[in-house]
Amino acid sequence: MSSGTGPLERSLAGKRILVTGAGSGLGRAAARLFRERGAELELVGRRLAALQETLPEARHSPLDHADEAAVAAFAAGCRPLDGMFLAAGELRTGSVEGTPTADFDAMIRANLQGPWLMAHHLGPKLRDGASVVLVGSNIALRAIPDSAAYSVAKAGVHMLAKVLALEWAARGIRCNAIAPGPIHTPMVEARLAASADPAGDLARLAAVNPLRRLGTEAEVAALAAHLLGDESAWTTGVVIPIDGGADAVY
Ligand SMILES: NC(=O)c1ccc[n+]([C@@H]2O[C@H](COP(=O)([O-])OP(=O)(O)OC[C@H]3O[C@@H](n4cnc5c(N)ncnc54)[C@H](OP(=O)(O)O)[C@@H]3O)[C@@H](O)[C@H]2O)c1
Protein backbone atom coordinates (compact mmCIF):
# COMPACT_ATOMS: atom_id res chain seq x y z
CA MET A 1 0.00 0.00 0.00
CA SER A 2 1.34 3.43 -0.94
CA SER A 3 2.41 5.72 1.88
CA GLY A 4 1.37 8.71 -0.23
CA THR A 5 4.94 9.93 -0.55
CA GLY A 6 6.34 7.63 -3.27
CA PRO A 7 7.53 8.82 -6.69
CA LEU A 8 4.23 7.97 -8.45
CA GLU A 9 2.37 10.60 -6.43
CA ARG A 10 4.04 13.43 -8.40
CA SER A 11 4.79 11.50 -11.62
CA LEU A 12 2.91 14.05 -13.78
CA ALA A 13 4.10 17.20 -11.98
CA GLY A 14 4.82 20.07 -14.33
CA LYS A 15 2.92 18.51 -17.24
CA ARG A 16 -0.02 20.17 -18.99
CA ILE A 17 -2.35 17.37 -20.13
CA LEU A 18 -5.47 17.62 -22.28
CA VAL A 19 -8.25 15.07 -21.69
CA THR A 20 -11.23 14.55 -24.02
CA GLY A 21 -14.37 12.84 -22.76
CA ALA A 22 -13.45 14.40 -19.43
CA GLY A 23 -17.05 14.85 -18.29
CA SER A 24 -17.68 11.22 -17.41
CA GLY A 25 -16.38 7.67 -17.18
CA LEU A 26 -12.77 6.94 -18.07
CA GLY A 27 -11.94 10.53 -19.02
CA ARG A 28 -13.25 11.91 -15.73
CA ALA A 29 -11.47 9.28 -13.60
CA ALA A 30 -8.23 9.78 -15.51
CA ALA A 31 -8.37 13.58 -15.26
CA ARG A 32 -8.80 13.34 -11.49
CA LEU A 33 -5.88 10.89 -11.15
CA PHE A 34 -3.63 13.04 -13.38
CA ARG A 35 -4.44 16.03 -11.15
CA GLU A 36 -3.57 14.01 -8.03
CA ARG A 37 -0.24 13.18 -9.66
CA GLY A 38 0.56 16.84 -10.22
CA ALA A 39 -0.61 17.59 -13.77
CA GLU A 40 -2.30 20.79 -14.96
CA LEU A 41 -5.48 19.83 -16.83
CA GLU A 42 -7.26 21.04 -19.98
CA LEU A 43 -10.65 19.32 -20.00
CA VAL A 44 -12.62 18.80 -23.24
CA GLY A 45 -16.16 17.48 -23.72
CA ARG A 46 -19.46 18.73 -25.03
CA ARG A 47 -21.08 19.49 -21.64
CA LEU A 48 -19.50 22.35 -19.68
CA ALA A 49 -21.26 21.50 -16.40
CA ALA A 50 -19.94 17.93 -16.53
CA LEU A 51 -16.39 19.16 -17.12
CA GLN A 52 -16.70 21.57 -14.19
CA GLU A 53 -17.93 18.73 -11.98
CA THR A 54 -14.87 16.64 -12.88
CA LEU A 55 -12.37 19.27 -11.71
CA PRO A 56 -13.72 22.75 -10.91
CA GLU A 57 -10.25 24.34 -10.97
CA ALA A 58 -9.17 22.99 -14.38
CA ARG A 59 -9.57 24.79 -17.73
CA HIS A 60 -12.81 23.67 -19.42
CA SER A 61 -13.48 23.72 -23.15
CA PRO A 62 -16.87 22.61 -24.45
CA LEU A 63 -16.01 21.08 -27.83
CA ASP A 64 -17.24 18.44 -30.26
CA HIS A 65 -13.97 16.70 -31.19
CA ALA A 66 -15.44 15.62 -34.55
CA ASP A 67 -16.22 19.21 -35.65
CA GLU A 68 -13.15 20.30 -37.59
CA ALA A 69 -13.82 24.04 -37.51
CA ALA A 70 -14.35 23.89 -33.74
CA VAL A 71 -11.23 21.80 -33.17
CA ALA A 72 -9.13 24.13 -35.34
CA ALA A 73 -10.40 27.18 -33.45
CA PHE A 74 -9.70 25.51 -30.12
CA ALA A 75 -6.20 24.48 -31.22
CA ALA A 76 -5.37 28.03 -32.32
CA GLY A 77 -5.84 29.24 -28.74
CA CYS A 78 -4.47 26.19 -26.93
CA ARG A 79 -1.33 26.51 -24.84
CA PRO A 80 1.60 24.08 -25.34
CA LEU A 81 0.84 20.55 -24.16
CA ASP A 82 2.90 17.77 -22.57
CA GLY A 83 0.26 15.11 -23.08
CA MET A 84 -3.19 14.18 -24.35
CA PHE A 85 -5.56 11.42 -23.20
CA LEU A 86 -8.16 11.17 -25.97
CA ALA A 87 -10.99 9.28 -24.28
CA ALA A 88 -14.08 10.75 -25.98
CA GLY A 89 -16.12 8.14 -27.80
CA GLU A 90 -19.57 6.71 -28.28
CA LEU A 91 -21.02 3.19 -28.62
CA ARG A 92 -23.88 2.22 -30.94
CA THR A 93 -24.61 -1.45 -31.47
CA GLY A 94 -25.61 -3.38 -34.58
CA SER A 95 -24.34 -5.84 -37.17
CA VAL A 96 -22.93 -4.77 -40.55
CA GLU A 97 -26.21 -5.62 -42.28
CA GLY A 98 -28.31 -4.16 -39.47
CA THR A 99 -26.50 -0.84 -39.03
CA PRO A 100 -27.94 2.17 -40.88
CA THR A 101 -25.27 4.12 -42.76
CA ALA A 102 -26.06 7.14 -40.58
CA ASP A 103 -25.04 5.12 -37.51
CA PHE A 104 -21.87 3.92 -39.25
CA ASP A 105 -20.99 7.54 -40.05
CA ALA A 106 -21.72 8.56 -36.45
CA MET A 107 -19.40 5.83 -35.11
CA ILE A 108 -16.58 6.90 -37.43
CA ARG A 109 -17.04 10.55 -36.46
CA ALA A 110 -17.26 10.00 -32.70
CA ASN A 111 -14.54 7.36 -32.38
CA LEU A 112 -12.04 7.88 -35.22
CA GLN A 113 -12.51 11.31 -36.82
CA GLY A 114 -12.42 12.94 -33.36
CA PRO A 115 -8.98 11.66 -32.32
CA TRP A 116 -7.70 12.15 -35.88
CA LEU A 117 -8.72 15.83 -35.81
CA MET A 118 -7.29 16.34 -32.33
CA ALA A 119 -3.96 14.89 -33.47
CA HIS A 120 -4.04 16.82 -36.76
CA HIS A 121 -4.73 20.23 -35.20
CA LEU A 122 -3.07 19.84 -31.79
CA GLY A 123 0.06 17.98 -32.90
CA PRO A 124 1.85 21.31 -33.42
CA LYS A 125 0.95 22.28 -29.84
CA LEU A 126 2.73 19.23 -28.36
CA ARG A 127 6.07 19.95 -26.75
CA ASP A 128 9.00 17.73 -27.77
CA GLY A 129 8.94 14.69 -25.48
CA ALA A 130 5.16 14.77 -25.02
CA SER A 131 3.04 11.61 -24.76
CA VAL A 132 -0.38 10.90 -26.27
CA VAL A 133 -2.72 8.05 -25.31
CA LEU A 134 -5.64 7.06 -27.54
CA VAL A 135 -8.54 4.90 -26.31
CA GLY A 136 -9.36 1.96 -28.55
CA SER A 137 -11.16 -1.18 -27.42
CA ASN A 138 -10.52 -4.89 -26.92
CA ILE A 139 -13.43 -5.56 -29.28
CA ALA A 140 -11.27 -3.99 -31.99
CA LEU A 141 -8.72 -6.76 -31.34
CA ARG A 142 -11.17 -9.67 -31.48
CA ALA A 143 -14.56 -9.55 -33.19
CA ILE A 144 -17.78 -9.92 -31.23
CA PRO A 145 -21.31 -9.82 -32.66
CA ASP A 146 -23.39 -6.67 -32.77
CA SER A 147 -20.87 -3.81 -32.37
CA ALA A 148 -19.65 -3.70 -35.95
CA ALA A 149 -19.28 0.01 -36.74
CA TYR A 150 -17.83 0.81 -33.30
CA SER A 151 -15.28 -2.02 -33.55
CA VAL A 152 -14.19 -0.99 -37.04
CA ALA A 153 -13.73 2.62 -35.93
CA LYS A 154 -11.72 1.58 -32.86
CA ALA A 155 -9.48 -0.64 -35.03
CA GLY A 156 -8.67 2.55 -36.92
CA VAL A 157 -7.76 4.21 -33.61
CA HIS A 158 -5.23 1.44 -32.92
CA MET A 159 -3.52 2.05 -36.26
CA LEU A 160 -3.69 5.83 -35.76
CA ALA A 161 -1.59 5.38 -32.59
CA LYS A 162 1.07 3.47 -34.54
CA VAL A 163 1.16 5.99 -37.40
CA LEU A 164 1.46 8.90 -34.97
CA ALA A 165 4.22 7.12 -33.04
CA LEU A 166 6.19 6.94 -36.29
CA GLU A 167 5.43 10.49 -37.41
CA TRP A 168 6.15 12.11 -34.04
CA ALA A 169 9.24 10.06 -33.07
CA ALA A 170 11.66 12.63 -34.49
CA ARG A 171 10.29 15.12 -31.94
CA GLY A 172 10.58 12.58 -29.13
CA ILE A 173 6.78 12.47 -28.88
CA ARG A 174 5.25 9.08 -28.03
CA CYS A 175 1.83 7.76 -28.94
CA ASN A 176 0.15 4.58 -27.67
CA ALA A 177 -3.35 3.17 -27.56
CA ILE A 178 -5.07 1.28 -24.79
CA ALA A 179 -7.71 -1.35 -25.59
CA PRO A 180 -10.02 -1.73 -22.60
CA GLY A 181 -12.45 -4.56 -22.05
CA PRO A 182 -15.78 -3.73 -20.40
CA ILE A 183 -15.45 -1.18 -17.60
CA HIS A 184 -18.15 0.07 -15.23
CA THR A 185 -18.81 3.52 -16.78
CA PRO A 186 -21.96 5.35 -17.94
CA MET A 187 -21.39 3.86 -21.43
CA VAL A 188 -21.69 0.29 -20.15
CA GLU A 189 -24.38 1.13 -17.60
CA ALA A 190 -26.52 2.63 -20.41
CA ARG A 191 -26.08 -0.49 -22.49
CA LEU A 192 -27.09 -2.71 -19.57
CA ALA A 193 -30.05 -0.48 -18.73
CA ALA A 194 -31.37 -0.94 -22.27
CA SER A 195 -31.07 -4.73 -22.06
CA ALA A 196 -33.97 -7.13 -21.48
CA ASP A 197 -31.66 -9.11 -19.18
CA PRO A 198 -29.18 -6.73 -17.51
CA ALA A 199 -28.00 -9.22 -14.87
CA GLY A 200 -27.45 -11.91 -17.48
CA ASP A 201 -25.63 -9.50 -19.79
CA LEU A 202 -23.41 -8.34 -16.94
CA ALA A 203 -22.54 -11.93 -16.06
CA ARG A 204 -21.76 -12.70 -19.71
CA LEU A 205 -19.54 -9.61 -20.02
CA ALA A 206 -17.61 -10.64 -16.91
CA ALA A 207 -17.28 -14.27 -18.04
CA VAL A 208 -15.27 -13.55 -21.19
CA ASN A 209 -12.05 -12.79 -19.31
CA PRO A 210 -10.00 -15.07 -17.04
CA LEU A 211 -10.27 -12.68 -14.09
CA ARG A 212 -14.08 -13.01 -14.36
CA ARG A 213 -15.05 -9.40 -13.67
CA LEU A 214 -15.41 -6.01 -15.34
CA GLY A 215 -12.57 -3.53 -15.00
CA THR A 216 -12.69 -0.32 -13.03
CA GLU A 217 -12.17 3.27 -14.11
CA ALA A 218 -9.27 3.53 -11.64
CA GLU A 219 -7.43 0.62 -13.25
CA VAL A 220 -7.65 2.23 -16.70
CA ALA A 221 -6.68 5.65 -15.36
CA ALA A 222 -3.55 4.16 -13.75
CA LEU A 223 -2.42 2.68 -17.08
CA ALA A 224 -3.04 6.00 -18.85
CA ALA A 225 -1.04 7.85 -16.18
CA HIS A 226 1.84 5.40 -16.64
CA LEU A 227 1.84 5.98 -20.41
CA LEU A 228 1.73 9.77 -20.01
CA GLY A 229 4.57 9.83 -17.50
CA ASP A 230 8.31 9.73 -18.10
CA GLU A 231 8.55 6.26 -16.51
CA SER A 232 7.24 4.81 -19.82
CA ALA A 233 9.68 6.85 -21.95
CA TRP A 234 10.67 3.91 -24.21
CA THR A 235 7.09 2.75 -24.88
CA THR A 236 5.57 3.97 -28.11
CA GLY A 237 3.50 2.64 -31.00
CA VAL A 238 1.80 -0.13 -29.04
CA VAL A 239 -1.79 -1.12 -28.37
CA ILE A 240 -2.14 -2.39 -24.81
CA PRO A 241 -5.14 -4.55 -23.89
CA ILE A 242 -6.48 -3.90 -20.39
CA ASP A 243 -9.19 -6.51 -20.21
CA GLY A 244 -8.69 -9.06 -17.43
CA GLY A 245 -6.79 -11.30 -19.84
CA ALA A 246 -9.53 -11.62 -22.48
CA ASP A 247 -7.12 -10.98 -25.35
CA ALA A 248 -4.87 -13.82 -24.18
CA VAL A 249 -7.43 -16.60 -24.51
CA TYR A 250 -9.99 -18.04 -26.91
N1 LIG B 1 -16.58 1.55 -20.79
C1 LIG B 1 -16.08 0.56 -21.51
O1 LIG B 1 -16.38 -0.60 -21.27
C2 LIG B 1 -15.13 0.85 -22.64
C3 LIG B 1 -14.43 -0.23 -23.21
C4 LIG B 1 -13.55 0.02 -24.25
C5 LIG B 1 -13.37 1.30 -24.70
N2 LIG B 1 -14.08 2.34 -24.14
C6 LIG B 1 -13.85 3.68 -24.66
O2 LIG B 1 -13.43 4.49 -23.58
C7 LIG B 1 -13.76 5.84 -23.87
C8 LIG B 1 -14.49 6.44 -22.68
O3 LIG B 1 -15.74 5.78 -22.58
P1 LIG B 1 -16.56 5.68 -21.21
O4 LIG B 1 -16.82 4.27 -20.98
O5 LIG B 1 -15.90 6.49 -20.19
O6 LIG B 1 -17.94 6.30 -21.70
P2 LIG B 1 -18.71 7.63 -21.32
O7 LIG B 1 -18.84 7.74 -19.86
O8 LIG B 1 -19.94 7.62 -22.15
O9 LIG B 1 -17.73 8.76 -21.80
C9 LIG B 1 -17.60 9.11 -23.15
C10 LIG B 1 -17.30 10.60 -23.18
O10 LIG B 1 -17.04 10.99 -24.53
C11 LIG B 1 -17.57 12.27 -24.70
N3 LIG B 1 -17.91 12.44 -26.11
C12 LIG B 1 -18.65 11.62 -26.87
N4 LIG B 1 -18.75 12.11 -28.12
C13 LIG B 1 -18.03 13.27 -28.11
C14 LIG B 1 -17.75 14.25 -29.09
N5 LIG B 1 -18.25 14.14 -30.34
N6 LIG B 1 -16.97 15.31 -28.76
C15 LIG B 1 -16.49 15.44 -27.52
N7 LIG B 1 -16.72 14.55 -26.54
C16 LIG B 1 -17.49 13.49 -26.84
C17 LIG B 1 -18.80 12.33 -23.80
O11 LIG B 1 -18.97 13.62 -23.27
P3 LIG B 1 -20.09 14.64 -23.73
O12 LIG B 1 -21.31 13.84 -24.04
O13 LIG B 1 -20.20 15.60 -22.63
O14 LIG B 1 -19.45 15.23 -24.95
C18 LIG B 1 -18.41 11.44 -22.65
O15 LIG B 1 -17.87 12.22 -21.58
C19 LIG B 1 -14.58 5.84 -25.16
O16 LIG B 1 -13.72 6.14 -26.24
C20 LIG B 1 -15.04 4.39 -25.24
O17 LIG B 1 -15.32 4.01 -26.56
C21 LIG B 1 -14.95 2.14 -23.12
The ligand as an SDF file (V2000), in Angstrom:
LIG
                    3D

 48 52  0  0  0  0  0  0  0  0999 V2000
  -16.5790    1.5510  -20.7940 N   0  0  0  0  0  0  0  0  0  0  0  0
  -16.0810    0.5550  -21.5120 C   0  0  0  0  0  0  0  0  0  0  0  0
  -16.3810   -0.6040  -21.2720 O   0  0  0  0  0  0  0  0  0  0  0  0
  -15.1330    0.8500  -22.6430 C   0  0  0  0  0  0  0  0  0  0  0  0
  -14.4320   -0.2320  -23.2070 C   0  0  0  0  0  0  0  0  0  0  0  0
  -13.5470    0.0180  -24.2520 C   0  0  0  0  0  0  0  0  0  0  0  0
  -13.3730    1.3030  -24.7020 C   0  0  0  0  0  0  0  0  0  0  0  0
  -14.0830    2.3380  -24.1420 N   0  0  0  0  0  0  0  0  0  0  0  0
  -13.8470    3.6800  -24.6560 C   0  0  0  0  0  0  0  0  0  0  0  0
  -13.4350    4.4890  -23.5830 O   0  0  0  0  0  0  0  0  0  0  0  0
  -13.7580    5.8380  -23.8740 C   0  0  0  0  0  0  0  0  0  0  0  0
  -14.4920    6.4420  -22.6780 C   0  0  0  0  0  0  0  0  0  0  0  0
  -15.7420    5.7770  -22.5800 O   0  0  0  0  0  0  0  0  0  0  0  0
  -16.5590    5.6850  -21.2120 P   0  0  0  0  0  0  0  0  0  0  0  0
  -16.8180    4.2710  -20.9840 O   0  0  0  0  0  0  0  0  0  0  0  0
  -15.8980    6.4870  -20.1890 O   0  0  0  0  0  0  0  0  0  0  0  0
  -17.9420    6.2980  -21.6960 O   0  0  0  0  0  0  0  0  0  0  0  0
  -18.7130    7.6290  -21.3160 P   0  0  0  0  0  0  0  0  0  0  0  0
  -18.8380    7.7410  -19.8560 O   0  0  0  0  0  0  0  0  0  0  0  0
  -19.9390    7.6190  -22.1510 O   0  0  0  0  0  0  0  0  0  0  0  0
  -17.7340    8.7620  -21.8020 O   0  0  0  0  0  0  0  0  0  0  0  0
  -17.6000    9.1110  -23.1450 C   0  0  0  0  0  0  0  0  0  0  0  0
  -17.2980   10.5970  -23.1840 C   0  0  0  0  0  0  0  0  0  0  0  0
  -17.0430   10.9860  -24.5310 O   0  0  0  0  0  0  0  0  0  0  0  0
  -17.5700   12.2720  -24.7030 C   0  0  0  0  0  0  0  0  0  0  0  0
  -17.9060   12.4390  -26.1100 N   0  0  0  0  0  0  0  0  0  0  0  0
  -18.6520   11.6190  -26.8750 C   0  0  0  0  0  0  0  0  0  0  0  0
  -18.7460   12.1100  -28.1170 N   0  0  0  0  0  0  0  0  0  0  0  0
  -18.0310   13.2740  -28.1060 C   0  0  0  0  0  0  0  0  0  0  0  0
  -17.7520   14.2530  -29.0910 C   0  0  0  0  0  0  0  0  0  0  0  0
  -18.2460   14.1420  -30.3380 N   0  0  0  0  0  0  0  0  0  0  0  0
  -16.9740   15.3130  -28.7570 N   0  0  0  0  0  0  0  0  0  0  0  0
  -16.4860   15.4400  -27.5190 C   0  0  0  0  0  0  0  0  0  0  0  0
  -16.7180   14.5460  -26.5440 N   0  0  0  0  0  0  0  0  0  0  0  0
  -17.4940   13.4850  -26.8380 C   0  0  0  0  0  0  0  0  0  0  0  0
  -18.8010   12.3310  -23.8010 C   0  0  0  0  0  0  0  0  0  0  0  0
  -18.9740   13.6180  -23.2660 O   0  0  0  0  0  0  0  0  0  0  0  0
  -20.0850   14.6370  -23.7340 P   0  0  0  0  0  0  0  0  0  0  0  0
  -21.3080   13.8400  -24.0360 O   0  0  0  0  0  0  0  0  0  0  0  0
  -20.1960   15.5980  -22.6270 O   0  0  0  0  0  0  0  0  0  0  0  0
  -19.4500   15.2320  -24.9470 O   0  0  0  0  0  0  0  0  0  0  0  0
  -18.4080   11.4360  -22.6470 C   0  0  0  0  0  0  0  0  0  0  0  0
  -17.8710   12.2170  -21.5810 O   0  0  0  0  0  0  0  0  0  0  0  0
  -14.5770    5.8370  -25.1550 C   0  0  0  0  0  0  0  0  0  0  0  0
  -13.7230    6.1440  -26.2450 O   0  0  0  0  0  0  0  0  0  0  0  0
  -15.0360    4.3880  -25.2390 C   0  0  0  0  0  0  0  0  0  0  0  0
  -15.3190    4.0150  -26.5580 O   0  0  0  0  0  0  0  0  0  0  0  0
  -14.9470    2.1400  -23.1230 C   0  0  0  0  0  0  0  0  0  0  0  0
  1  2  1  0
  2  3  2  0
  2  4  1  0
  4  5  1  0
  4 48  2  0
  5  6  2  0
  6  7  1  0
  7  8  2  0
  8  9  1  0
  8 48  1  0
  9 10  1  0
  9 46  1  0
 10 11  1  0
 11 12  1  0
 11 44  1  0
 12 13  1  0
 13 14  1  0
 14 15  2  0
 14 16  1  0
 14 17  1  0
 17 18  1  0
 18 19  2  0
 18 20  1  0
 18 21  1  0
 21 22  1  0
 22 23  1  0
 23 24  1  0
 23 42  1  0
 24 25  1  0
 25 26  1  0
 25 36  1  0
 26 27  1  0
 26 35  1  0
 27 28  2  0
 28 29  1  0
 29 30  1  0
 29 35  2  0
 30 31  1  0
 30 32  2  0
 32 33  1  0
 33 34  2  0
 34 35  1  0
 36 37  1  0
 36 42  1  0
 37 38  1  0
 38 39  2  0
 38 40  1  0
 38 41  1  0
 42 43  1  0
 44 45  1  0
 44 46  1  0
 46 47  1  0
M  CHG  2   8   1  16  -1
M  END
$$$$
